Amino acid sequence: MVRGKTEMKRIENAASRQVTFSKRRNGLLKKAFELSVLCDVEVGLIVFSPRGKLYEFSSSSLSLSLSLSLSLSLCASS
């Protein structure tokens, strides 16, 4: 059985929107991990919640926020 396409629109109910965000965030983090393992690549992912909370994933030992800070400072200095 094939699933139909879902129309992409904002979820009006705040509780439903939060639940959907949490589920999709977890799915996205899992996919990022799988991509890093299956393809032997480094993956970095940053997600901000509607409330401004930061979620991050980095496949390398270097913290993603640290590497992002270093990259931004290098770009600013050049």
PyMOL Python script that loads the backbone (N, CA, C, O; Angstrom):
from pymol import cmd

cmd.read_pdbstr("""\
ATOM      1  N   MET A   1       0.845  -1.179   0.000  1.00  0.00           N
ATOM      2  CA  MET A   1       0.000   0.000   0.000  1.00  0.00           C
ATOM      3  C   MET A   1       0.889   1.241   0.000  1.00  0.00           C
ATOM      4  O   MET A   1       1.851   1.326   0.764  1.00  0.00           O
ATOM      5  N   VAL A   2       0.561   2.192  -0.857  1.00  0.00           N
ATOM      6  CA  VAL A   2       1.358   3.403  -1.008  1.00  0.00           C
ATOM      7  C   VAL A   2       0.724   4.528  -0.202  1.00  0.00           C
ATOM      8  O   VAL A   2      -0.490   4.732  -0.221  1.00  0.00           O
ATOM      9  N   ARG A   3       1.582   5.247   0.503  1.00  0.00           N
ATOM     10  CA  ARG A   3       1.111   6.395   1.272  1.00  0.00           C
ATOM     11  C   ARG A   3       0.907   7.582   0.352  1.00  0.00           C
ATOM     12  O   ARG A   3       1.708   7.807  -0.556  1.00  0.00           O
ATOM     13  N   GLY A   4      -0.145   8.338   0.572  1.00  0.00           N
ATOM     14  CA  GLY A   4      -0.398   9.531  -0.228  1.00  0.00           C
ATOM     15  C   GLY A   4       0.499  10.676   0.209  1.00  0.00           C
ATOM     16  O   GLY A   4       1.060  10.663   1.304  1.00  0.00           O
ATOM     17  N   LYS A   5       0.626  11.671  -0.670  1.00  0.00           N
ATOM     18  CA  LYS A   5       1.438  12.835  -0.328  1.00  0.00           C
ATOM     19  C   LYS A   5       0.730  13.669   0.734  1.00  0.00           C
ATOM     20  O   LYS A   5      -0.491  13.820   0.716  1.00  0.00           O
ATOM     21  N   THR A   6       1.520  14.205   1.655  1.00  0.00           N
ATOM     22  CA  THR A   6       0.990  15.068   2.698  1.00  0.00           C
ATOM     23  C   THR A   6       1.251  16.515   2.304  1.00  0.00           C
ATOM     24  O   THR A   6       2.367  16.869   1.923  1.00  0.00           O
ATOM     25  N   GLU A   7       0.236  17.335   2.393  1.00  0.00           N
ATOM     26  CA  GLU A   7       0.409  18.746   2.079  1.00  0.00           C
ATOM     27  C   GLU A   7       1.257  19.393   3.171  1.00  0.00           C
ATOM     28  O   GLU A   7       0.984  19.230   4.360  1.00  0.00           O
ATOM     29  N   MET A   8       2.283  20.124   2.757  1.00  0.00           N
ATOM     30  CA  MET A   8       3.168  20.778   3.706  1.00  0.00           C
ATOM     31  C   MET A   8       2.575  22.125   4.097  1.00  0.00           C
ATOM     32  O   MET A   8       2.552  23.061   3.297  1.00  0.00           O
ATOM     33  N   LYS A   9       2.103  22.211   5.319  1.00  0.00           N
ATOM     34  CA  LYS A   9       1.582  23.465   5.841  1.00  0.00           C
ATOM     35  C   LYS A   9       1.837  23.489   7.340  1.00  0.00           C
ATOM     36  O   LYS A   9       2.053  22.449   7.962  1.00  0.00           O
ATOM     37  N   ARG A  10       1.809  24.670   7.902  1.00  0.00           N
ATOM     38  CA  ARG A  10       2.070  24.844   9.333  1.00  0.00           C
ATOM     39  C   ARG A  10       0.997  24.138  10.152  1.00  0.00           C
ATOM     40  O   ARG A  10      -0.191  24.223   9.844  1.00  0.00           O
ATOM     41  N   ILE A  11       1.426  23.446  11.188  1.00  0.00           N
ATOM     42  CA  ILE A  11       0.500  22.796  12.109  1.00  0.00           C
ATOM     43  C   ILE A  11       0.030  23.853  13.099  1.00  0.00           C
ATOM     44  O   ILE A  11       0.839  24.433  13.822  1.00  0.00           O
ATOM     45  N   GLU A  12      -1.250  24.098  13.132  1.00  0.00           N
ATOM     46  CA  GLU A  12      -1.799  25.181  13.953  1.00  0.00           C
ATOM     47  C   GLU A  12      -1.808  24.852  15.444  1.00  0.00           C
ATOM     48  O   GLU A  12      -1.561  25.734  16.267  1.00  0.00           O
ATOM     49  N   ASN A  13      -2.085  23.617  15.802  1.00  0.00           N
ATOM     50  CA  ASN A  13      -2.141  23.211  17.207  1.00  0.00           C
ATOM     51  C   ASN A  13      -0.717  23.148  17.769  1.00  0.00           C
ATOM     52  O   ASN A  13       0.113  22.389  17.269  1.00  0.00           O
ATOM     53  N   ALA A  14      -0.435  23.940  18.803  1.00  0.00           N
ATOM     54  CA  ALA A  14       0.920  24.038  19.358  1.00  0.00           C
ATOM     55  C   ALA A  14       1.424  22.709  19.910  1.00  0.00           C
ATOM     56  O   ALA A  14       2.594  22.373  19.729  1.00  0.00           O
ATOM     57  N   ALA A  15       0.567  21.953  20.574  1.00  0.00           N
ATOM     58  CA  ALA A  15       0.988  20.666  21.142  1.00  0.00           C
ATOM     59  C   ALA A  15       1.324  19.672  20.033  1.00  0.00           C
ATOM     60  O   ALA A  15       2.327  18.963  20.115  1.00  0.00           O
ATOM     61  N   SER A  16       0.500  19.621  19.013  1.00  0.00           N
ATOM     62  CA  SER A  16       0.764  18.728  17.879  1.00  0.00           C
ATOM     63  C   SER A  16       2.034  19.135  17.149  1.00  0.00           C
ATOM     64  O   SER A  16       2.810  18.283  16.716  1.00  0.00           O
ATOM     65  N   ARG A  17       2.244  20.445  17.013  1.00  0.00           N
ATOM     66  CA  ARG A  17       3.441  20.953  16.346  1.00  0.00           C
ATOM     67  C   ARG A  17       4.695  20.549  17.110  1.00  0.00           C
ATOM     68  O   ARG A  17       5.695  20.172  16.499  1.00  0.00           O
ATOM     69  N   GLN A  18       4.657  20.623  18.445  1.00  0.00           N
ATOM     70  CA  GLN A  18       5.805  20.242  19.266  1.00  0.00           C
ATOM     71  C   GLN A  18       6.093  18.752  19.154  1.00  0.00           C
ATOM     72  O   GLN A  18       7.253  18.351  19.056  1.00  0.00           O
ATOM     73  N   VAL A  19       5.053  17.931  19.168  1.00  0.00           N
ATOM     74  CA  VAL A  19       5.222  16.481  19.037  1.00  0.00           C
ATOM     75  C   VAL A  19       5.825  16.148  17.678  1.00  0.00           C
ATOM     76  O   VAL A  19       6.738  15.328  17.586  1.00  0.00           O
ATOM     77  N   THR A  20       5.317  16.784  16.622  1.00  0.00           N
ATOM     78  CA  THR A  20       5.835  16.551  15.274  1.00  0.00           C
ATOM     79  C   THR A  20       7.291  16.977  15.176  1.00  0.00           C
ATOM     80  O   THR A  20       8.108  16.275  14.580  1.00  0.00           O
ATOM     81  N   PHE A  21       7.621  18.134  15.763  1.00  0.00           N
ATOM     82  CA  PHE A  21       9.007  18.598  15.750  1.00  0.00           C
ATOM     83  C   PHE A  21       9.919  17.582  16.425  1.00  0.00           C
ATOM     84  O   PHE A  21      10.972  17.244  15.883  1.00  0.00           O
ATOM     85  N   SER A  22       9.535  17.097  17.589  1.00  0.00           N
ATOM     86  CA  SER A  22      10.363  16.141  18.328  1.00  0.00           C
ATOM     87  C   SER A  22      10.577  14.854  17.540  1.00  0.00           C
ATOM     88  O   SER A  22      11.696  14.348  17.467  1.00  0.00           O
ATOM     89  N   LYS A  23       9.516  14.328  16.953  1.00  0.00           N
ATOM     90  CA  LYS A  23       9.628  13.087  16.183  1.00  0.00           C
ATOM     91  C   LYS A  23      10.499  13.278  14.949  1.00  0.00           C
ATOM     92  O   LYS A  23      11.354  12.444  14.653  1.00  0.00           O
ATOM     93  N   ARG A  24      10.283  14.368  14.235  1.00  0.00           N
ATOM     94  CA  ARG A  24      11.062  14.610  13.017  1.00  0.00           C
ATOM     95  C   ARG A  24      12.519  14.948  13.336  1.00  0.00           C
ATOM     96  O   ARG A  24      13.421  14.575  12.585  1.00  0.00           O
ATOM     97  N   ARG A  25      12.749  15.644  14.437  1.00  0.00           N
ATOM     98  CA  ARG A  25      14.124  15.945  14.851  1.00  0.00           C
ATOM     99  C   ARG A  25      14.871  14.653  15.139  1.00  0.00           C
ATOM    100  O   ARG A  25      16.002  14.473  14.688  1.00  0.00           O
ATOM    101  N   ASN A  26      14.243  13.752  15.888  1.00  0.00           N
ATOM    102  CA  ASN A  26      14.880  12.475  16.196  1.00  0.00           C
ATOM    103  C   ASN A  26      15.147  11.669  14.934  1.00  0.00           C
ATOM    104  O   ASN A  26      16.198  11.038  14.810  1.00  0.00           O
ATOM    105  N   GLY A  27      14.205  11.685  13.994  1.00  0.00           N
ATOM    106  CA  GLY A  27      14.398  10.985  12.731  1.00  0.00           C
ATOM    107  C   GLY A  27      15.539  11.577  11.923  1.00  0.00           C
ATOM    108  O   GLY A  27      16.316  10.845  11.310  1.00  0.00           O
ATOM    109  N   LEU A  28      15.643  12.902  11.922  1.00  0.00           N
ATOM    110  CA  LEU A  28      16.709  13.579  11.193  1.00  0.00           C
ATOM    111  C   LEU A  28      18.075  13.268  11.801  1.00  0.00           C
ATOM    112  O   LEU A  28      19.038  13.029  11.073  1.00  0.00           O
ATOM    113  N   LEU A  29      18.161  13.271  13.127  1.00  0.00           N
ATOM    114  CA  LEU A  29      19.417  12.932  13.794  1.00  0.00           C
ATOM    115  C   LEU A  29      19.824  11.494  13.494  1.00  0.00           C
ATOM    116  O   LEU A  29      21.005  11.210  13.291  1.00  0.00           O
ATOM    117  N   LYS A  30      18.856  10.590  13.466  1.00  0.00           N
ATOM    118  CA  LYS A  30      19.134   9.188  13.151  1.00  0.00           C
ATOM    119  C   LYS A  30      19.643   9.051  11.719  1.00  0.00           C
ATOM    120  O   LYS A  30      20.597   8.314  11.471  1.00  0.00           O
ATOM    121  N   LYS A  31      19.019   9.749  10.781  1.00  0.00           N
ATOM    122  CA  LYS A  31      19.449   9.695   9.381  1.00  0.00           C
ATOM    123  C   LYS A  31      20.856  10.266   9.216  1.00  0.00           C
ATOM    124  O   LYS A  31      21.644   9.741   8.430  1.00  0.00           O
ATOM    125  N   ALA A  32      21.177  11.325   9.940  1.00  0.00           N
ATOM    126  CA  ALA A  32      22.517  11.903   9.870  1.00  0.00           C
ATOM    127  C   ALA A  32      23.552  10.898  10.369  1.00  0.00           C
ATOM    128  O   ALA A  32      24.621  10.758   9.774  1.00  0.00           O
ATOM    129  N   PHE A  33      23.237  10.202  11.457  1.00  0.00           N
ATOM    130  CA  PHE A  33      24.138   9.177  11.984  1.00  0.00           C
ATOM    131  C   PHE A  33      24.315   8.045  10.974  1.00  0.00           C
ATOM    132  O   PHE A  33      25.437   7.609  10.714  1.00  0.00           O
ATOM    133  N   GLU A  34      23.204   7.571  10.406  1.00  0.00           N
ATOM    134  CA  GLU A  34      23.268   6.481   9.432  1.00  0.00           C
ATOM    135  C   GLU A  34      24.104   6.874   8.220  1.00  0.00           C
ATOM    136  O   GLU A  34      24.894   6.069   7.727  1.00  0.00           O
ATOM    137  N   LEU A  35      23.940   8.098   7.738  1.00  0.00           N
ATOM    138  CA  LEU A  35      24.716   8.576   6.596  1.00  0.00           C
ATOM    139  C   LEU A  35      26.205   8.575   6.910  1.00  0.00           C
ATOM    140  O   LEU A  35      27.021   8.187   6.074  1.00  0.00           O
ATOM    141  N   SER A  36      26.558   9.011   8.119  1.00  0.00           N
ATOM    142  CA  SER A  36      27.973   9.056   8.493  1.00  0.00           C
ATOM    143  C   SER A  36      28.579   7.661   8.571  1.00  0.00           C
ATOM    144  O   SER A  36      29.737   7.470   8.201  1.00  0.00           O
ATOM    145  N   VAL A  37      27.811   6.685   9.046  1.00  0.00           N
ATOM    146  CA  VAL A  37      28.317   5.317   9.178  1.00  0.00           C
ATOM    147  C   VAL A  37      28.363   4.617   7.823  1.00  0.00           C
ATOM    148  O   VAL A  37      29.385   4.034   7.460  1.00  0.00           O
ATOM    149  N   LEU A  38      27.275   4.673   7.082  1.00  0.00           N
ATOM    150  CA  LEU A  38      27.183   3.940   5.822  1.00  0.00           C
ATOM    151  C   LEU A  38      28.147   4.453   4.761  1.00  0.00           C
ATOM    152  O   LEU A  38      28.710   3.666   4.000  1.00  0.00           O
ATOM    153  N   CYS A  39      28.337   5.757   4.705  1.00  0.00           N
ATOM    154  CA  CYS A  39      29.163   6.351   3.651  1.00  0.00           C
ATOM    155  C   CYS A  39      30.535   6.778   4.140  1.00  0.00           C
ATOM    156  O   CYS A  39      31.329   7.310   3.364  1.00  0.00           O
ATOM    157  N   ASP A  40      30.828   6.555   5.412  1.00  0.00           N
ATOM    158  CA  ASP A  40      32.109   6.925   6.009  1.00  0.00           C
ATOM    159  C   ASP A  40      32.448   8.391   5.727  1.00  0.00           C
ATOM    160  O   ASP A  40      33.532   8.713   5.241  1.00  0.00           O
ATOM    161  N   VAL A  41      31.495   9.268   6.044  1.00  0.00           N
ATOM    162  CA  VAL A  41      31.680  10.703   5.857  1.00  0.00           C
ATOM    163  C   VAL A  41      31.453  11.417   7.180  1.00  0.00           C
ATOM    164  O   VAL A  41      30.830  10.878   8.094  1.00  0.00           O
ATOM    165  N   GLU A  42      31.961  12.624   7.265  1.00  0.00           N
ATOM    166  CA  GLU A  42      31.709  13.438   8.448  1.00  0.00           C
ATOM    167  C   GLU A  42      30.447  14.253   8.213  1.00  0.00           C
ATOM    168  O   GLU A  42      30.280  14.878   7.165  1.00  0.00           O
ATOM    169  N   VAL A  43      29.569  14.238   9.192  1.00  0.00           N
ATOM    170  CA  VAL A  43      28.290  14.931   9.089  1.00  0.00           C
ATOM    171  C   VAL A  43      28.138  15.847  10.289  1.00  0.00           C
ATOM    172  O   VAL A  43      28.427  15.458  11.420  1.00  0.00           O
ATOM    173  N   GLY A  44      27.688  17.051  10.038  1.00  0.00           N
ATOM    174  CA  GLY A  44      27.368  17.988  11.103  1.00  0.00           C
ATOM    175  C   GLY A  44      25.956  18.500  10.903  1.00  0.00           C
ATOM    176  O   GLY A  44      25.562  18.826   9.783  1.00  0.00           O
ATOM    177  N   LEU A  45      25.195  18.571  11.978  1.00  0.00           N
ATOM    178  CA  LEU A  45      23.797  18.978  11.886  1.00  0.00           C
ATOM    179  C   LEU A  45      23.459  19.870  13.068  1.00  0.00           C
ATOM    180  O   LEU A  45      23.762  19.538  14.214  1.00  0.00           O
ATOM    181  N   ILE A  46      22.830  21.006  12.785  1.00  0.00           N
ATOM    182  CA  ILE A  46      22.379  21.920  13.835  1.00  0.00           C
ATOM    183  C   ILE A  46      20.896  22.177  13.626  1.00  0.00           C
ATOM    184  O   ILE A  46      20.469  22.505  12.519  1.00  0.00           O
ATOM    185  N   VAL A  47      20.108  22.030  14.685  1.00  0.00           N
ATOM    186  CA  VAL A  47      18.667  22.274  14.634  1.00  0.00           C
ATOM    187  C   VAL A  47      18.295  23.152  15.820  1.00  0.00           C
ATOM    188  O   VAL A  47      18.697  22.880  16.951  1.00  0.00           O
ATOM    189  N   PHE A  48      17.529  24.204  15.561  1.00  0.00           N
ATOM    190  CA  PHE A  48      16.998  25.048  16.620  1.00  0.00           C
ATOM    191  C   PHE A  48      15.510  24.783  16.750  1.00  0.00           C
ATOM    192  O   PHE A  48      14.785  24.783  15.754  1.00  0.00           O
ATOM    193  N   SER A  49      15.055  24.560  17.967  1.00  0.00           N
ATOM    194  CA  SER A  49      13.633  24.323  18.215  1.00  0.00           C
ATOM    195  C   SER A  49      12.880  25.647  18.113  1.00  0.00           C
ATOM    196  O   SER A  49      13.496  26.712  18.104  1.00  0.00           O
ATOM    197  N   PRO A  50      11.554  25.583  18.038  1.00  0.00           N
ATOM    198  CA  PRO A  50      10.770  26.825  18.027  1.00  0.00           C
ATOM    199  C   PRO A  50      11.006  27.681  19.275  1.00  0.00           C
ATOM    200  O   PRO A  50      10.817  28.897  19.244  1.00  0.00           O
ATOM    201  N   ARG A  51      11.414  27.047  20.360  1.00  0.00           N
ATOM    202  CA  ARG A  51      11.701  27.779  21.603  1.00  0.00           C
ATOM    203  C   ARG A  51      13.148  28.256  21.674  1.00  0.00           C
ATOM    204  O   ARG A  51      13.543  28.895  22.650  1.00  0.00           O
ATOM    205  N   GLY A  52      13.943  27.950  20.643  1.00  0.00           N
ATOM    206  CA  GLY A  52      15.318  28.418  20.576  1.00  0.00           C
ATOM    207  C   GLY A  52      16.347  27.464  21.147  1.00  0.00           C
ATOM    208  O   GLY A  52      17.520  27.821  21.251  1.00  0.00           O
ATOM    209  N   LYS A  53      15.939  26.255  21.522  1.00  0.00           N
ATOM    210  CA  LYS A  53      16.884  25.286  22.066  1.00  0.00           C
ATOM    211  C   LYS A  53      17.701  24.682  20.925  1.00  0.00           C
ATOM    212  O   LYS A  53      17.173  24.383  19.854  1.00  0.00           O
ATOM    213  N   LEU A  54      18.996  24.509  21.178  1.00  0.00           N
ATOM    214  CA  LEU A  54      19.923  23.989  20.174  1.00  0.00           C
ATOM    215  C   LEU A  54      20.059  22.478  20.298  1.00  0.00           C
ATOM    216  O   LEU A  54      20.259  21.951  21.392  1.00  0.00           O
ATOM    217  N   TYR A  55      19.948  21.786  19.164  1.00  0.00           N
ATOM    218  CA  TYR A  55      20.215  20.351  19.082  1.00  0.00           C
ATOM    219  C   TYR A  55      21.289  20.184  18.021  1.00  0.00           C
ATOM    220  O   TYR A  55      21.210  20.791  16.954  1.00  0.00           O
ATOM    221  N   GLU A  56      22.288  19.368  18.306  1.00  0.00           N
ATOM    222  CA  GLU A  56      23.369  19.202  17.342  1.00  0.00           C
ATOM    223  C   GLU A  56      23.811  17.756  17.260  1.00  0.00           C
ATOM    224  O   GLU A  56      23.646  16.976  18.198  1.00  0.00           O
ATOM    225  N   PHE A  57      24.380  17.419  16.109  1.00  0.00           N
ATOM    226  CA  PHE A  57      24.968  16.105  15.890  1.00  0.00           C
ATOM    227  C   PHE A  57      26.255  16.313  15.123  1.00  0.00           C
ATOM    228  O   PHE A  57      26.302  17.094  14.172  1.00  0.00           O
ATOM    229  N   SER A  58      27.290  15.619  15.533  1.00  0.00           N
ATOM    230  CA  SER A  58      28.559  15.633  14.823  1.00  0.00           C
ATOM    231  C   SER A  58      29.102  14.221  14.800  1.00  0.00           C
ATOM    232  O   SER A  58      29.156  13.550  15.830  1.00  0.00           O
ATOM    233  N   SER A  59      29.505  13.768  13.620  1.00  0.00           N
ATOM    234  CA  SER A  59      30.011  12.408  13.502  1.00  0.00           C
ATOM    235  C   SER A  59      31.477  12.307  13.908  1.00  0.00           C
ATOM    236  O   SER A  59      31.984  11.205  14.118  1.00  0.00           O
ATOM    237  N   SER A  60      32.159  13.435  14.020  1.00  0.00           N
ATOM    238  CA  SER A  60      33.565  13.393  14.418  1.00  0.00           C
ATOM    239  C   SER A  60      33.693  13.663  15.915  1.00  0.00           C
ATOM    240  O   SER A  60      32.717  14.001  16.584  1.00  0.00           O
ATOM    241  N   SER A  61      34.894  13.509  16.420  1.00  0.00           N
ATOM    242  CA  SER A  61      35.112  13.712  17.849  1.00  0.00           C
ATOM    243  C   SER A  61      35.096  15.195  18.221  1.00  0.00           C
ATOM    244  O   SER A  61      34.834  15.546  19.372  1.00  0.00           O
ATOM    245  N   LEU A  62      35.375  16.058  17.251  1.00  0.00           N
ATOM    246  CA  LEU A  62      35.355  17.493  17.505  1.00  0.00           C
ATOM    247  C   LEU A  62      33.911  17.957  17.642  1.00  0.00           C
ATOM    248  O   LEU A  62      33.071  17.631  16.803  1.00  0.00           O
ATOM    249  N   SER A  63      33.627  18.695  18.668  1.00  0.00           N
ATOM    250  CA  SER A  63      32.265  19.189  18.885  1.00  0.00           C
ATOM    251  C   SER A  63      31.829  20.052  17.706  1.00  0.00           C
ATOM    252  O   SER A  63      32.597  20.874  17.206  1.00  0.00           O
ATOM    253  N   LEU A  64      30.606  19.857  17.276  1.00  0.00           N
ATOM    254  CA  LEU A  64      30.077  20.593  16.131  1.00  0.00           C
ATOM    255  C   LEU A  64      30.058  22.088  16.388  1.00  0.00           C
ATOM    256  O   LEU A  64      30.428  22.870  15.512  1.00  0.00           O
ATOM    257  N   SER A  65      29.637  22.496  17.565  1.00  0.00           N
ATOM    258  CA  SER A  65      29.577  23.928  17.850  1.00  0.00           C
ATOM    259  C   SER A  65      30.974  24.541  17.882  1.00  0.00           C
ATOM    260  O   SER A  65      31.158  25.689  17.478  1.00  0.00           O
ATOM    261  N   LEU A  66      31.953  23.782  18.357  1.00  0.00           N
ATOM    262  CA  LEU A  66      33.328  24.268  18.368  1.00  0.00           C
ATOM    263  C   LEU A  66      33.841  24.426  16.947  1.00  0.00           C
ATOM    264  O   LEU A  66      34.444  25.447  16.617  1.00  0.00           O
ATOM    265  N   SER A  67      33.610  23.426  16.098  1.00  0.00           N
ATOM    266  CA  SER A  67      34.090  23.506  14.721  1.00  0.00           C
ATOM    267  C   SER A  67      33.376  24.613  13.953  1.00  0.00           C
ATOM    268  O   SER A  67      33.986  25.270  13.109  1.00  0.00           O
ATOM    269  N   LEU A  68      32.089  24.827  14.236  1.00  0.00           N
ATOM    270  CA  LEU A  68      31.357  25.909  13.594  1.00  0.00           C
ATOM    271  C   LEU A  68      31.921  27.256  14.031  1.00  0.00           C
ATOM    272  O   LEU A  68      32.075  28.159  13.209  1.00  0.00           O
ATOM    273  N   SER A  69      32.227  27.396  15.304  1.00  0.00           N
ATOM    274  CA  SER A  69      32.807  28.642  15.810  1.00  0.00           C
ATOM    275  C   SER A  69      34.152  28.917  15.152  1.00  0.00           C
ATOM    276  O   SER A  69      34.443  30.049  14.766  1.00  0.00           O
ATOM    277  N   LEU A  70      34.972  27.873  15.027  1.00  0.00           N
ATOM    278  CA  LEU A  70      36.273  28.032  14.382  1.00  0.00           C
ATOM    279  C   LEU A  70      36.113  28.425  12.920  1.00  0.00           C
ATOM    280  O   LEU A  70      36.828  29.299  12.429  1.00  0.00           O
ATOM    281  N   SER A  71      35.187  27.788  12.228  1.00  0.00           N
ATOM    282  CA  SER A  71      34.954  28.098  10.813  1.00  0.00           C
ATOM    283  C   SER A  71      34.492  29.534  10.634  1.00  0.00           C
ATOM    284  O   SER A  71      34.964  30.237   9.741  1.00  0.00           O
ATOM    285  N   LEU A  72      33.572  29.965  11.479  1.00  0.00           N
ATOM    286  CA  LEU A  72      33.066  31.327  11.375  1.00  0.00           C
ATOM    287  C   LEU A  72      34.152  32.350  11.675  1.00  0.00           C
ATOM    288  O   LEU A  72      34.221  33.389  11.019  1.00  0.00           O
ATOM    289  N   SER A  73      35.002  32.068  12.659  1.00  0.00           N
ATOM    290  CA  SER A  73      36.066  33.015  12.984  1.00  0.00           C
ATOM    291  C   SER A  73      37.113  33.062  11.874  1.00  0.00           C
ATOM    292  O   SER A  73      37.681  34.120  11.606  1.00  0.00           O
ATOM    293  N   LEU A  74      37.375  31.920  11.224  1.00  0.00           N
ATOM    294  CA  LEU A  74      38.312  31.902  10.103  1.00  0.00           C
ATOM    295  C   LEU A  74      37.752  32.668   8.909  1.00  0.00           C
ATOM    296  O   LEU A  74      38.489  33.378   8.225  1.00  0.00           O
ATOM    297  N   CYS A  75      36.466  32.527   8.658  1.00  0.00           N
ATOM    298  CA  CYS A  75      35.833  33.253   7.552  1.00  0.00           C
ATOM    299  C   CYS A  75      35.845  34.755   7.815  1.00  0.00           C
ATOM    300  O   CYS A  75      36.055  35.550   6.898  1.00  0.00           O
ATOM    301  N   ALA A  76      35.622  35.134   9.049  1.00  0.00           N
ATOM    302  CA  ALA A  76      35.580  36.553   9.397  1.00  0.00           C
ATOM    303  C   ALA A  76      36.961  37.193   9.294  1.00  0.00           C
ATOM    304  O   ALA A  76      37.073  38.375   8.969  1.00  0.00           O
ATOM    305  N   SER A  77      38.011  36.422   9.567  1.00  0.00           N
ATOM    306  CA  SER A  77      39.356  36.987   9.552  1.00  0.00           C
ATOM    307  C   SER A  77      39.941  37.071   8.148  1.00  0.00           C
ATOM    308  O   SER A  77      40.917  37.791   7.935  1.00  0.00           O
ATOM    309  N   SER A  78      39.362  36.344   7.176  1.00  0.00           N
ATOM    310  CA  SER A  78      39.931  36.400   5.820  1.00  0.00           C
ATOM    311  C   SER A  78      39.281  37.426   4.945  1.00  0.00           C
ATOM    312  O   SER A  78      39.662  37.577   3.784  1.00  0.00           O
TER     313      SER A  78
END
""", "prot")
cmd.dss("prot")
cmd.show_as("cartoon", "prot")
cmd.util.cbc("prot")
cmd.orient("prot")
